[in-house]
Protein backbone atom coordinates (compact mmCIF):
# COMPACT_ATOMS: atom_id res chain seq x y z
CA UNK A 1 0.00 0.00 0.00
CA UNK A 2 1.02 3.62 -0.45
CA UNK A 3 2.40 5.56 2.49
CA UNK A 4 -0.54 6.97 4.51
CA UNK A 5 -2.87 5.51 1.88
CA UNK A 6 -6.10 3.59 2.26
CA UNK A 7 -5.77 1.33 -0.78
CA UNK A 8 -4.32 -2.08 0.05
CA UNK A 9 -3.09 -4.58 -2.54
CA UNK A 10 -2.54 -8.08 -1.10
CA UNK A 11 0.66 -9.40 -2.69
CA UNK A 12 1.49 -12.51 -0.73
CA UNK A 13 0.00 -14.75 1.89
CA UNK A 14 0.97 -18.27 2.79
CA UNK A 15 0.04 -20.61 5.60
CA UNK A 16 2.79 -22.75 7.08
CA UNK A 17 3.25 -24.97 10.11
CA UNK A 18 6.38 -25.64 12.14
CA UNK A 19 5.20 -29.26 12.32
CA UNK A 20 5.10 -29.75 8.55
CA UNK A 21 7.66 -32.17 7.12
CA UNK A 22 9.11 -29.58 4.72
CA UNK A 23 9.30 -26.77 7.31
CA UNK A 24 12.82 -25.41 7.79
CA UNK A 25 12.50 -22.22 9.85
CA UNK A 26 10.51 -19.02 10.18
CA UNK A 27 13.46 -17.14 8.69
CA UNK A 28 13.26 -19.40 5.65
CA UNK A 29 9.58 -18.57 5.18
CA UNK A 30 10.26 -14.82 5.41
CA UNK A 31 13.21 -15.01 3.04
CA UNK A 32 11.08 -16.99 0.61
CA UNK A 33 8.61 -14.10 0.56
CA UNK A 34 11.45 -11.61 -0.02
CA UNK A 35 12.75 -13.62 -2.96
CA UNK A 36 9.33 -14.13 -4.48
CA UNK A 37 8.04 -10.56 -4.24
CA UNK A 38 11.15 -8.40 -4.75
CA UNK A 39 11.87 -9.50 -8.36
CA UNK A 40 8.22 -8.92 -9.28
CA UNK A 41 8.40 -5.36 -7.90
CA UNK A 42 11.56 -4.63 -9.94
CA UNK A 43 13.22 -2.73 -7.13
CA UNK A 44 10.15 -0.75 -6.13
CA UNK A 45 8.64 -0.72 -2.68
CA UNK A 46 9.97 -0.65 0.87
CA UNK A 47 9.89 -3.57 3.31
CA UNK A 48 8.28 -2.33 6.53
CA UNK A 49 8.57 -4.91 9.28
CA UNK A 50 7.66 -4.98 12.96
CA UNK A 51 10.01 -5.92 15.82
CA UNK A 52 9.92 -9.57 14.78
CA UNK A 53 11.99 -8.60 11.73
CA UNK A 54 14.92 -7.33 13.80
CA UNK A 55 17.01 -10.39 12.95
CA UNK A 56 20.55 -10.71 11.69
CA UNK A 57 19.52 -13.30 9.10
CA UNK A 58 17.11 -10.84 7.50
CA UNK A 59 19.71 -8.06 7.35
CA UNK A 60 21.98 -10.57 5.58
CA UNK A 61 19.36 -10.72 2.82
CA UNK A 62 18.20 -7.10 2.73
CA UNK A 63 21.48 -5.19 2.82
CA UNK A 64 23.61 -7.10 0.25
CA UNK A 65 20.71 -7.15 -2.21
CA UNK A 66 20.02 -3.44 -1.82
CA UNK A 67 16.45 -3.93 -0.65
CA UNK A 68 15.03 -0.86 1.06
CA UNK A 69 13.66 -1.44 4.53
CA UNK A 70 12.23 0.08 7.70
CA UNK A 71 12.43 -2.32 10.65
CA UNK A 72 11.24 -1.61 14.17
CA UNK A 73 13.93 -2.37 16.73
CA UNK A 74 13.74 -4.50 19.85
CA UNK A 75 16.25 -2.21 21.55
CA UNK A 76 18.97 -4.69 22.46
CA UNK A 77 20.83 -4.78 19.12
CA UNK A 78 24.28 -3.16 19.09
CA UNK A 79 24.74 -0.29 16.65
CA UNK A 80 27.64 2.00 15.77
CA UNK A 81 26.98 5.72 16.14
CA UNK A 82 30.12 7.57 15.16
CA UNK A 83 32.97 6.08 17.22
CA UNK A 84 30.52 4.87 19.84
CA UNK A 85 29.05 1.38 20.06
CA UNK A 86 25.96 0.78 22.15
CA UNK A 87 22.52 -0.81 22.24
CA UNK A 88 19.76 0.59 20.07
CA UNK A 89 17.87 1.73 23.17
CA UNK A 90 20.90 3.57 24.58
CA UNK A 91 21.42 5.41 21.31
CA UNK A 92 17.69 6.17 21.05
CA UNK A 93 17.52 7.66 24.55
CA UNK A 94 20.43 9.96 23.65
CA UNK A 95 18.90 10.99 20.31
CA UNK A 96 17.77 14.63 19.91
CA UNK A 97 14.04 14.94 19.11
CA UNK A 98 13.63 18.42 17.58
CA UNK A 99 10.39 17.77 15.68
CA UNK A 100 6.85 17.50 17.02
CA UNK A 101 3.46 16.45 15.70
CA UNK A 102 0.28 14.74 16.80
CA UNK A 103 -1.69 11.82 15.44
CA UNK A 104 -5.11 10.35 16.15
CA UNK A 105 -5.28 6.59 16.64
CA UNK A 106 -8.23 4.37 17.48
CA UNK A 107 -7.61 2.51 20.73
CA UNK A 108 -10.27 0.04 21.91
CA UNK A 109 -12.90 1.74 19.75
CA UNK A 110 -12.06 5.25 20.99
CA UNK A 111 -10.10 7.94 19.15
CA UNK A 112 -7.04 8.95 21.11
CA UNK A 113 -4.61 11.80 20.42
CA UNK A 114 -0.88 11.08 20.69
CA UNK A 115 1.62 13.95 20.91
CA UNK A 116 4.88 12.83 19.33
CA UNK A 117 8.47 14.06 19.30
CA UNK A 118 10.90 12.59 16.80
CA UNK A 119 14.41 12.78 15.38
CA UNK A 120 17.16 10.55 13.98
CA UNK A 121 20.74 9.38 14.29
CA UNK A 122 23.14 8.14 11.61
CA UNK A 123 24.17 4.61 12.59
CA UNK A 124 25.74 1.44 11.20
CA UNK A 125 25.48 -2.25 11.90
CA UNK A 126 28.72 -3.77 13.25
CA UNK A 127 28.54 -6.50 10.59
CA UNK A 128 28.09 -3.90 7.81
CA UNK A 129 30.20 -0.90 8.92
CA UNK A 130 30.38 0.51 5.38
CA UNK A 131 26.59 0.63 4.91
CA UNK A 132 25.04 3.93 6.08
CA UNK A 133 21.87 3.45 8.09
CA UNK A 134 19.63 5.69 10.15
CA UNK A 135 17.82 5.19 13.43
CA UNK A 136 14.57 7.17 13.59
CA UNK A 137 13.33 7.67 17.15
CA UNK A 138 9.79 8.61 18.21
CA UNK A 139 8.66 9.42 21.74
CA UNK A 140 4.98 9.53 22.72
CA UNK A 141 3.52 6.16 21.69
CA UNK A 142 4.53 4.37 24.88
CA UNK A 143 7.03 4.33 27.68
CA UNK A 144 9.78 2.98 25.41
CA UNK A 145 10.59 5.07 22.33
CA UNK A 146 9.65 3.74 18.91
CA UNK A 147 12.94 2.88 17.15
CA UNK A 148 13.04 2.38 13.38
CA UNK A 149 16.17 1.26 11.55
CA UNK A 150 16.23 2.11 7.85
CA UNK A 151 18.59 2.32 4.89
CA UNK A 152 16.52 5.06 3.26
CA UNK A 153 18.49 8.32 2.94
CA UNK A 154 17.61 10.89 5.62
CA UNK A 155 18.70 14.46 6.27
CA UNK A 156 17.59 17.15 8.71
CA UNK A 157 14.20 17.71 7.19
CA UNK A 158 10.92 17.33 9.05
CA UNK A 159 8.98 15.88 6.11
CA UNK A 160 11.65 13.34 5.16
CA UNK A 161 11.93 12.02 8.71
CA UNK A 162 8.17 11.92 9.19
CA UNK A 163 7.82 9.95 5.96
CA UNK A 164 9.76 7.13 7.63
CA UNK A 165 7.56 7.28 10.73
CA UNK A 166 4.32 7.42 8.77
CA UNK A 167 5.43 4.44 6.65
CA UNK A 168 5.70 2.38 9.80
CA UNK A 169 2.41 3.70 11.18
CA UNK A 170 0.77 2.81 7.86
CA UNK A 171 1.86 -0.78 8.53
CA UNK A 172 -0.85 -0.90 11.21
CA UNK A 173 -3.34 -1.09 8.36
CA UNK A 174 -1.66 -4.29 7.20
CA UNK A 175 -2.46 -5.81 10.58
CA UNK A 176 -6.04 -4.64 10.13
CA UNK A 177 -6.09 -6.35 6.72
CA UNK A 178 -4.92 -9.64 8.24
CA UNK A 179 -7.55 -9.32 10.96
CA UNK A 180 -10.15 -8.60 8.27
CA UNK A 181 -9.21 -11.76 6.40
CA UNK A 182 -9.44 -13.93 9.49
CA UNK A 183 -12.75 -12.50 10.67
CA UNK A 184 -14.65 -11.94 7.43
CA UNK A 185 -13.72 -15.26 5.86
CA UNK A 186 -13.71 -17.16 9.17
CA UNK A 187 -10.28 -18.59 8.43
CA UNK A 188 -9.86 -19.92 11.96
CA UNK A 189 -13.16 -21.82 11.70
CA UNK A 190 -12.41 -23.71 8.48
CA UNK A 191 -13.02 -27.44 8.93
CA UNK A 192 -10.82 -29.57 6.71
CA UNK A 193 -8.96 -32.76 7.50
CA UNK A 194 -5.49 -32.14 6.10
CA UNK A 195 -2.80 -29.48 6.26
CA UNK A 196 -2.61 -29.15 2.46
CA UNK A 197 -6.35 -28.57 2.14
CA UNK A 198 -6.13 -25.79 4.70
CA UNK A 199 -3.25 -24.22 2.77
CA UNK A 200 -5.32 -24.42 -0.42
CA UNK A 201 -8.27 -22.69 1.22
CA UNK A 202 -6.02 -19.88 2.43
CA UNK A 203 -4.99 -19.35 -1.20
CA UNK A 204 -8.67 -18.90 -2.10
CA UNK A 205 -9.10 -16.46 0.78
CA UNK A 206 -6.17 -14.42 -0.54
CA UNK A 207 -7.77 -14.39 -4.00
CA UNK A 208 -11.06 -13.19 -2.51
CA UNK A 209 -9.26 -10.48 -0.52
CA UNK A 210 -7.45 -9.34 -3.67
CA UNK A 211 -10.76 -9.14 -5.54
CA UNK A 212 -12.37 -7.16 -2.72
CA UNK A 213 -9.45 -4.78 -2.23
CA UNK A 214 -8.29 -4.23 -5.79
CA UNK A 215 -11.10 -5.00 -8.22
CA UNK A 216 -14.14 -3.80 -6.29
CA UNK A 217 -12.18 -1.04 -4.63
CA UNK A 218 -10.43 0.43 -7.67
CA UNK A 219 -12.22 -0.40 -10.94
CA UNK A 220 -14.64 2.35 -11.87
CA UNK A 221 -16.56 0.00 -14.17
CA UNK A 222 -17.57 -1.96 -11.06
CA UNK A 223 -18.63 1.10 -9.08
CA UNK A 224 -22.32 0.19 -9.30
CA UNK A 225 -21.63 -3.36 -8.14
CA UNK A 226 -19.58 -2.06 -5.23
CA UNK A 227 -22.34 0.35 -4.23
CA UNK A 228 -24.89 -2.49 -4.22
CA UNK A 229 -22.56 -4.64 -2.15
CA UNK A 230 -22.03 -1.85 0.38
CA UNK A 231 -25.77 -1.28 0.60
CA UNK A 232 -26.39 -4.97 1.16
CA UNK A 233 -24.09 -4.86 4.18
CA UNK A 234 -26.87 -2.99 6.05
CA UNK A 235 -24.51 -0.71 7.92
CA UNK A 236 -26.72 1.69 9.88
CA UNK A 237 -24.09 4.23 10.81
CA UNK A 238 -22.24 4.61 7.54
CA UNK A 239 -19.31 2.80 6.01
CA UNK A 240 -16.21 2.73 8.23
CA UNK A 241 -12.85 3.89 6.92
CA UNK A 242 -11.70 0.30 6.48
CA UNK A 243 -14.43 -0.42 3.97
CA UNK A 244 -13.35 -3.96 3.12
CA UNK A 245 -15.32 -5.25 6.10
CA UNK A 246 -18.47 -3.77 4.59
CA UNK A 247 -17.67 -5.17 1.15
CA UNK A 248 -17.13 -8.63 2.60
CA UNK A 249 -20.38 -8.47 4.56
CA UNK A 250 -22.22 -7.27 1.48
CA UNK A 251 -20.92 -10.10 -0.71
CA UNK A 252 -22.01 -12.60 1.93
CA UNK A 253 -25.47 -11.00 2.15
CA UNK A 254 -25.96 -11.14 -1.63
CA UNK A 255 -24.82 -14.75 -1.95
CA UNK A 256 -27.08 -15.83 0.93
CA UNK A 257 -30.10 -14.52 -1.00
CA UNK A 258 -29.44 -16.91 -3.87
CA UNK A 259 -28.44 -20.27 -2.41
CA UNK A 260 -27.49 -22.75 -5.09
CA UNK A 261 -28.36 -26.37 -4.60
CA UNK A 262 -26.41 -29.14 -6.21
CA UNK A 263 -28.14 -31.28 -8.89
CA UNK A 264 -30.43 -33.99 -7.47
CA UNK A 265 -28.19 -36.84 -8.59
CA UNK A 266 -25.29 -35.36 -6.61
CA UNK A 267 -27.36 -34.99 -3.44
CA UNK A 268 -27.53 -38.77 -3.26
CA UNK A 269 -23.75 -39.15 -3.29
CA UNK A 270 -21.70 -39.00 -0.15
CA UNK A 271 -18.39 -37.61 -1.25
CA UNK A 272 -15.48 -35.67 0.20
CA UNK A 273 -14.83 -32.37 -1.63
CA UNK A 274 -11.28 -31.69 -2.77
CA UNK A 275 -9.49 -28.58 -3.95
CA UNK A 276 -7.37 -29.44 -6.97
CA UNK A 277 -4.36 -27.34 -7.89
CA UNK A 278 -2.33 -28.16 -10.97
CA UNK A 279 1.42 -27.65 -10.62
C-alpha positions as CSV (number, residue, x, y, z in Angstrom):
1,X,0.0,0.0,0.0
2,X,1.0,3.6,-0.5
3,X,2.4,5.6,2.5
4,X,-0.5,7.0,4.5
5,X,-2.9,5.5,1.9
6,X,-6.1,3.6,2.3
7,X,-5.8,1.3,-0.8
8,X,-4.3,-2.1,0.0
9,X,-3.1,-4.6,-2.5
10,X,-2.5,-8.1,-1.1
11,X,0.7,-9.4,-2.7
12,X,1.5,-12.5,-0.7
13,X,0.0,-14.8,1.9
14,X,1.0,-18.3,2.8
15,X,0.0,-20.6,5.6
16,X,2.8,-22.7,7.1
17,X,3.3,-25.0,10.1
18,X,6.4,-25.6,12.1
19,X,5.2,-29.3,12.3
20,X,5.1,-29.8,8.6
21,X,7.7,-32.2,7.1
22,X,9.1,-29.6,4.7
23,X,9.3,-26.8,7.3
24,X,12.8,-25.4,7.8
25,X,12.5,-22.2,9.9
26,X,10.5,-19.0,10.2
27,X,13.5,-17.1,8.7
28,X,13.3,-19.4,5.6
29,X,9.6,-18.6,5.2
30,X,10.3,-14.8,5.4
31,X,13.2,-15.0,3.0
32,X,11.1,-17.0,0.6
33,X,8.6,-14.1,0.6
34,X,11.4,-11.6,0.0
35,X,12.7,-13.6,-3.0
36,X,9.3,-14.1,-4.5
37,X,8.0,-10.6,-4.2
38,X,11.2,-8.4,-4.8
39,X,11.9,-9.5,-8.4
40,X,8.2,-8.9,-9.3
41,X,8.4,-5.4,-7.9
42,X,11.6,-4.6,-9.9
43,X,13.2,-2.7,-7.1
44,X,10.2,-0.7,-6.1
45,X,8.6,-0.7,-2.7
46,X,10.0,-0.7,0.9
47,X,9.9,-3.6,3.3
48,X,8.3,-2.3,6.5
49,X,8.6,-4.9,9.3
50,X,7.7,-5.0,13.0
51,X,10.0,-5.9,15.8
52,X,9.9,-9.6,14.8
53,X,12.0,-8.6,11.7
54,X,14.9,-7.3,13.8
55,X,17.0,-10.4,13.0
56,X,20.5,-10.7,11.7
57,X,19.5,-13.3,9.1
58,X,17.1,-10.8,7.5
59,X,19.7,-8.1,7.3
60,X,22.0,-10.6,5.6
61,X,19.4,-10.7,2.8
62,X,18.2,-7.1,2.7
63,X,21.5,-5.2,2.8
64,X,23.6,-7.1,0.2
65,X,20.7,-7.2,-2.2
66,X,20.0,-3.4,-1.8
67,X,16.4,-3.9,-0.6
68,X,15.0,-0.9,1.1
69,X,13.7,-1.4,4.5
70,X,12.2,0.1,7.7
71,X,12.4,-2.3,10.7
72,X,11.2,-1.6,14.2
73,X,13.9,-2.4,16.7
74,X,13.7,-4.5,19.8
75,X,16.3,-2.2,21.5
76,X,19.0,-4.7,22.5
77,X,20.8,-4.8,19.1
78,X,24.3,-3.2,19.1
79,X,24.7,-0.3,16.6
80,X,27.6,2.0,15.8
81,X,27.0,5.7,16.1
82,X,30.1,7.6,15.2
83,X,33.0,6.1,17.2
84,X,30.5,4.9,19.8
85,X,29.1,1.4,20.1
86,X,26.0,0.8,22.2
87,X,22.5,-0.8,22.2
88,X,19.8,0.6,20.1
89,X,17.9,1.7,23.2
90,X,20.9,3.6,24.6
91,X,21.4,5.4,21.3
92,X,17.7,6.2,21.1
93,X,17.5,7.7,24.6
94,X,20.4,10.0,23.6
95,X,18.9,11.0,20.3
96,X,17.8,14.6,19.9
97,X,14.0,14.9,19.1
98,X,13.6,18.4,17.6
99,X,10.4,17.8,15.7
100,X,6.8,17.5,17.0
101,X,3.5,16.4,15.7
102,X,0.3,14.7,16.8
103,X,-1.7,11.8,15.4
104,X,-5.1,10.3,16.1
105,X,-5.3,6.6,16.6
106,X,-8.2,4.4,17.5
107,X,-7.6,2.5,20.7
108,X,-10.3,0.0,21.9
109,X,-12.9,1.7,19.8
110,X,-12.1,5.3,21.0
111,X,-10.1,7.9,19.2
112,X,-7.0,8.9,21.1
113,X,-4.6,11.8,20.4
114,X,-0.9,11.1,20.7
115,X,1.6,13.9,20.9
116,X,4.9,12.8,19.3
117,X,8.5,14.1,19.3
118,X,10.9,12.6,16.8
119,X,14.4,12.8,15.4
120,X,17.2,10.6,14.0
121,X,20.7,9.4,14.3
122,X,23.1,8.1,11.6
123,X,24.2,4.6,12.6
124,X,25.7,1.4,11.2
125,X,25.5,-2.3,11.9
126,X,28.7,-3.8,13.2
127,X,28.5,-6.5,10.6
128,X,28.1,-3.9,7.8
129,X,30.2,-0.9,8.9
130,X,30.4,0.5,5.4
131,X,26.6,0.6,4.9
132,X,25.0,3.9,6.1
133,X,21.9,3.5,8.1
134,X,19.6,5.7,10.2
135,X,17.8,5.2,13.4
136,X,14.6,7.2,13.6
137,X,13.3,7.7,17.2
138,X,9.8,8.6,18.2
139,X,8.7,9.4,21.7
140,X,5.0,9.5,22.7
141,X,3.5,6.2,21.7
142,X,4.5,4.4,24.9
143,X,7.0,4.3,27.7
144,X,9.8,3.0,25.4
145,X,10.6,5.1,22.3
146,X,9.6,3.7,18.9
147,X,12.9,2.9,17.2
148,X,13.0,2.4,13.4
149,X,16.2,1.3,11.5
150,X,16.2,2.1,7.8
151,X,18.6,2.3,4.9
152,X,16.5,5.1,3.3
153,X,18.5,8.3,2.9
154,X,17.6,10.9,5.6
155,X,18.7,14.5,6.3
156,X,17.6,17.1,8.7
157,X,14.2,17.7,7.2
158,X,10.9,17.3,9.1
159,X,9.0,15.9,6.1
160,X,11.6,13.3,5.2
161,X,11.9,12.0,8.7
162,X,8.2,11.9,9.2
163,X,7.8,9.9,6.0
164,X,9.8,7.1,7.6
165,X,7.6,7.3,10.7
166,X,4.3,7.4,8.8
167,X,5.4,4.4,6.7
168,X,5.7,2.4,9.8
169,X,2.4,3.7,11.2
170,X,0.8,2.8,7.9
171,X,1.9,-0.8,8.5
172,X,-0.8,-0.9,11.2
173,X,-3.3,-1.1,8.4
174,X,-1.7,-4.3,7.2
175,X,-2.5,-5.8,10.6
176,X,-6.0,-4.6,10.1
177,X,-6.1,-6.3,6.7
178,X,-4.9,-9.6,8.2
179,X,-7.6,-9.3,11.0
180,X,-10.1,-8.6,8.3
181,X,-9.2,-11.8,6.4
182,X,-9.4,-13.9,9.5
183,X,-12.8,-12.5,10.7
184,X,-14.6,-11.9,7.4
185,X,-13.7,-15.3,5.9
186,X,-13.7,-17.2,9.2
187,X,-10.3,-18.6,8.4
188,X,-9.9,-19.9,12.0
189,X,-13.2,-21.8,11.7
190,X,-12.4,-23.7,8.5
191,X,-13.0,-27.4,8.9
192,X,-10.8,-29.6,6.7
193,X,-9.0,-32.8,7.5
194,X,-5.5,-32.1,6.1
195,X,-2.8,-29.5,6.3
196,X,-2.6,-29.1,2.5
197,X,-6.4,-28.6,2.1
198,X,-6.1,-25.8,4.7
199,X,-3.2,-24.2,2.8
200,X,-5.3,-24.4,-0.4
201,X,-8.3,-22.7,1.2
202,X,-6.0,-19.9,2.4
203,X,-5.0,-19.4,-1.2
204,X,-8.7,-18.9,-2.1
205,X,-9.1,-16.5,0.8
206,X,-6.2,-14.4,-0.5
207,X,-7.8,-14.4,-4.0
208,X,-11.1,-13.2,-2.5
209,X,-9.3,-10.5,-0.5
210,X,-7.4,-9.3,-3.7
211,X,-10.8,-9.1,-5.5
212,X,-12.4,-7.2,-2.7
213,X,-9.5,-4.8,-2.2
214,X,-8.3,-4.2,-5.8
215,X,-11.1,-5.0,-8.2
216,X,-14.1,-3.8,-6.3
217,X,-12.2,-1.0,-4.6
218,X,-10.4,0.4,-7.7
219,X,-12.2,-0.4,-10.9
220,X,-14.6,2.3,-11.9
221,X,-16.6,0.0,-14.2
222,X,-17.6,-2.0,-11.1
223,X,-18.6,1.1,-9.1
224,X,-22.3,0.2,-9.3
225,X,-21.6,-3.4,-8.1
226,X,-19.6,-2.1,-5.2
227,X,-22.3,0.3,-4.2
228,X,-24.9,-2.5,-4.2
229,X,-22.6,-4.6,-2.1
230,X,-22.0,-1.8,0.4
231,X,-25.8,-1.3,0.6
232,X,-26.4,-5.0,1.2
233,X,-24.1,-4.9,4.2
234,X,-26.9,-3.0,6.1
235,X,-24.5,-0.7,7.9
236,X,-26.7,1.7,9.9
237,X,-24.1,4.2,10.8
238,X,-22.2,4.6,7.5
239,X,-19.3,2.8,6.0
240,X,-16.2,2.7,8.2
241,X,-12.8,3.9,6.9
242,X,-11.7,0.3,6.5
243,X,-14.4,-0.4,4.0
244,X,-13.4,-4.0,3.1
245,X,-15.3,-5.3,6.1
246,X,-18.5,-3.8,4.6
247,X,-17.7,-5.2,1.1
248,X,-17.1,-8.6,2.6
249,X,-20.4,-8.5,4.6
250,X,-22.2,-7.3,1.5
251,X,-20.9,-10.1,-0.7
252,X,-22.0,-12.6,1.9
253,X,-25.5,-11.0,2.2
254,X,-26.0,-11.1,-1.6
255,X,-24.8,-14.8,-1.9
256,X,-27.1,-15.8,0.9
257,X,-30.1,-14.5,-1.0
258,X,-29.4,-16.9,-3.9
259,X,-28.4,-20.3,-2.4
260,X,-27.5,-22.7,-5.1
261,X,-28.4,-26.4,-4.6
262,X,-26.4,-29.1,-6.2
263,X,-28.1,-31.3,-8.9
264,X,-30.4,-34.0,-7.5
265,X,-28.2,-36.8,-8.6
266,X,-25.3,-35.4,-6.6
267,X,-27.4,-35.0,-3.4
268,X,-27.5,-38.8,-3.3
269,X,-23.8,-39.2,-3.3
270,X,-21.7,-39.0,-0.2
271,X,-18.4,-37.6,-1.3
272,X,-15.5,-35.7,0.2
273,X,-14.8,-32.4,-1.6
274,X,-11.3,-31.7,-2.8
275,X,-9.5,-28.6,-4.0
276,X,-7.4,-29.4,-7.0
277,X,-4.4,-27.3,-7.9
278,X,-2.3,-28.2,-11.0
279,X,1.4,-27.6,-10.6
